[in-house]
Amino acid sequence: MPISIKNPETEAAVKALAAAWNTSYTAAIRTAAEDAIAAIAAPRRTREAAEAARIAAEWRAHQPGGRAADADALYDDQGLPT
């Protein structure tokens, strides 16, 4: 669906952005939109990474010696779980 910009301030902003980036209006709008989407998603990824790190730290805290158990400690000579 085509987009028609009917706001003079928005049109001026797109023209200025395209000129600053030395690109077309379409490329300027696309890049600005992609950058905005990435900026919105970044805090979510940061929260998810922090939560994953917290879960991993909690898991490690319950392991022998506060670390992941060695394979030797998990399996006997026959390769069966101990």
Buried (B, 14 or more C-beta within 10 A) or exposed (E): EEEEEEEEEEEEBBEEBBEEEEBEBEEBBEBBEEEEEEEEEEEEEEEEEEEEEEEEEEEEEEEEEEEEEEEEEEEEEEEEEE
